[in-house]
Amino acid sequence: MRVFIVDDSQEMVRLLFHYFERKSYKVVGYAYDGKTALEKAEYLDFDVLIIDYMLGDSNGYEIAREISEKKNVKIIIITSDGEFHCNEFPVVRKPFSWSDFDAILKRYAN
């Protein structure tokens, strides 16, 4: 699976990047803001979008919806917002366990 990571925290992007690479997923790109995410989504070829709900410049959920309208990709939203609920996409809450991602990605692979 090819993964595109969007989070306004460079540290979180780095952690996610290394984790997915270790799990033999191909990280094809990353972005730190919604505008760049939308631009890169136009030309990157990816299967899964991992996106933070609260980006510095925009709402990650809205960015995810916009990307999903244009591309047939799976989406995982990560958030520290305990009040955020989403029926459309799986949500992984921070702090998270890596097994949270494993379970969702296993479902996506089948």
N, C-alpha and C positions, 0 to 999 in steps of 0.2 A: 504494500500500500504506500502511496505517495502522500505526504503530509505537508500542509501549509499551516504555519503557526503565526498567530497574531496576538500580541500582548504588549502593553505599554511599558512593562518592566523588562529591561534587558536581561536581568538575572533570571527571570522566569523563562524567557525565550531560550536562554542558554541551557537551563536545566531540562526543559522539554526537548530541545534539540538533541542533547546528549542521550537522554533516556530513549527516545524513539530510534535513534541511530543504533544504540546498543541492542534494541529489540528487533533490529534488521528492517525497520521501516525506513523509507527514503524521505528525508526532509528536503523538499524541493524549494522551499523559500520561507521567509518570515517577514513580518512587518511590525512596527511599533505603534502604528496609528491606523485609524479607519481609512483615511484618504489613500495612504500607500497600499493598504490591504486591497481596496477596490481596484486600484491601478494594476497591482501585481496579479490579482485574480483573473484579469482579462487575458493574460498570456501564460500564466503558469498552468501546468497540467498536474492536477492533484486529485486524490480520491477523498481525503478527509481534511476538513478545516477545524483546527483547534483555535478557538477565539475567546478572549477575555470579555466578559460582559461589560465591564466598566473601563473603556479605553479613555485616555486623556482627552481626546478631541471628539469622541463620538460614542454612541451606544453600540456595543459589540453585537447585541441581539439584532439590531436593525441592519448592521453590516452583514451579518450572517444571512438574514432573510434576503437581502438584496443579491448576495452572491448565489444563494440557492435558487433564486428565480432565473438566473442566467446559466447556471451550471448544475449538472446532476452530481452533487457531492454530498457526502455524509458530514455532519457537523456535530462538534462537541463544544459546549459553552462551559468555560471555567469562571468561577466567581467566588468572591468572599462575601457577597451580599446574601445574607441569610433569608431575606424576604423575597428574593427573585425565584419565580417558579415558571417553568416552561413545559408545555405539552408537546411542542413541535420538535425540540431537539433535546438530547440528553444533557444533563447539567452535572458537572463535577465541582464540588464545593471545596474551597481552600480553607484550611489546609487539607490536602487530599492525600490519599494513598495511591501509589502507582497501580495497585490492583484495580482501582476505579477505572483507569484508562484501559487496562488489560481486558476487563469484562466487556466494556463497550466495543472495543476494537475487535474482540473475538466475535461478538454479535454481528458487527459490520462485515467481517470476513466471510461469514456464512450466508 
